[in-house]
Amino acid sequence: MTTEILILSLLLLFAINAPIAIAIGVASLLGILVQGNFPMMMVVQKMFGGMDSFHLMAVPLFMFTGVIMEAGGISRRIIDFANALVGWLPGGLAAVTVVSAMFFAGISGSAAADAAAVGAILIPAMKKSGYESDFAAAVQASGGSIGVIIPPSIPMIIFGFLTGASIGQLFAGGILPGILIGVSLIAVASYISRKKGYAATTTFSFREVGTTFKSALLALGAPIIILGGILFGIFTATESAAVAVVYALVVSMLIYRKIKIKDLVPLFINGSITSAIVMFIIATASVFSWIAAIEDIPARLAGSLLGITSDPVYLLLLINLILLIAGTFVETTASLILLVPMITAMLPSLGVDMIQLGVIVVTNLAIGMLTPPMGICLIVSCSISGDSLAAISRRILPFLGILLVDLLIISFYSPLTMWLARLVAK
């Protein structure tokens, strides 16, 4: 009875568009009341315990890094460098949008921050250059989704927290898939731009690449510090996040001089609000996961899927389908906490490494960021471009198509994920 109440109440609250954290929290409370064997004080204890993790400290720190560097003039320098690299392609600004998103992904760890920081500059620039507004927003939304695949990645941190997988290896495993996705999105954007007659923004020049790289060098230093420190074992993912915050403050305040001391309070408030939303979801989902574990729901659901097929290929395809559907309707953090226990219960039958599974899960949920109604990258791009969600959703379809192809490659070609991850393990 508890299982049915837990799942049905959660689905009902999602259906009436209740906030994600509230929906999970209320469903969990109902489950505890029906179960009847635990005091309500356990809810508070489990919520606090769910957030009390050294790994999860990296979440607000990476969010602070993104907020500081966005306000500190980082985005403009990264975009100028991206323009020198790929602005000569057909639809140069569209390609610049994707490459800028890839660079910014190495700073923020958040798809929403990625889409907002780059989109605020490039969506208006594309519209001014004659690009259709909904196409510009679709390019930005698809590029923004890379923010959780190229490390640092907040969803990968949460996956590592849930499974015990090495966050450093997860980060390493996301690098090549992130590059694959970026290149494929550029190819689609350039193909569409050629058909639409969108011109290049510049001609290729090694001198311009060198000049803009020099200007952006300090901006690009953050991902180098974050990834280099983790991959070479100098510090953990959480420690790297703290180093990144300090680096962002030094660059933005003392070198670029774009942030004053009086600007810090609003910036920290902004970062705190965003972080609090994520941590509240983690807290309530921790209670849900605890009850689900008591009721043995993950193992039962895993058994049901294994009853459908035991073939690793079909099983992996089925899990991808479940994750894509979940990413469409459920917020990323909640999807991870609700589904990862079930998926990892099937790991021996899947025939994939835990690190590859983590990248597969995060890639699926990144694609969910482009599909309404929970597509956060779509929503951010809509708010910047002024287009309707329906208009952008139609223009996103070619990008979704190539992302699904990329997902299949990531799922079934393990060296793409595991080559760098294994180097880190050594």
Secondary structure, DSSP 4 states (H G I P E B T S, - for coil): -HHHHHHHHHHHHHHTT--HHHHHHHHHHHHHHHH-SS-THHHHHHHHHHH--TGGGHHHHHHHHHHHHHHTTHHHHHHHHHHHHHTTSTTHHHHHHHHHHHHHHHHH--HHHHHHHHHHHHHHHHHHTT--HHHHHHHHHHHHGGGGTSSS-HHHHHHHHHH---HHHHHHHHHHHHHHHHHHHHHHHHHHHHHHTPPPSS---HHHHHHHHHHHHHHHHHHHHHHHHHHTTSS-HHHHHHHHHHHHHHIIIIIS----HHHHHHHHHHHHHHHHHHHHHHHHHHHHHHHHHHTTHHHHHHHHHHHH---HHHHHHHHHHHHHHHHHHS-HHHHHHHHHHHHHHTHHHHT--HHHHHHHHHHHHHHHTTSSSS-HHHHHHHHHH---HHHHHHHTHHHHHHHHHHHHHHHH-THHHHHHHHHHH-
